[in-house]
Amino acid sequence: MVYGRDPEVLLDHAWRGSLLKFQGVEVNSSIVLISAVSASLAAGVLTAYGICVSMFRLFRIHAKQVAAERQARAVVSATQAVES
C-alpha cells in the first residue's frame, strides 16, 4: 500500500516511479533516524556508565581515607589512654 492506494492501480500513472522513490527515501530516512537515535542513546548510556564508575572510584578513595583517619585517631586515643 502506498499512501492508502494499491500500487497496481498506479502502474499506468507516469508519476508512480517518483512516488515509489519518495516512499523509498522516507523509509531510508526513517532507518537513518532510528540509527541516529540508537547511536545517541548508546553514547548517553556509555557516558552515564563512565560517570557512575568514576564516582564510585572517588567514593571508594574517600571511604578509605576516612577509615584510615578513624583508625589513626583510635590508635592515638588508645596510646593517650595508656599514658594517662
Buried (B, 14 or more C-beta within 10 A) or exposed (E): EEEEEEEEEBEEEEEBEEBEEEEEEEEEEEEEEEEEEEEEEEEEEEEEEEEEEEEEEEEEEEEEEEEEEEEEEEEEEEEEEEEE
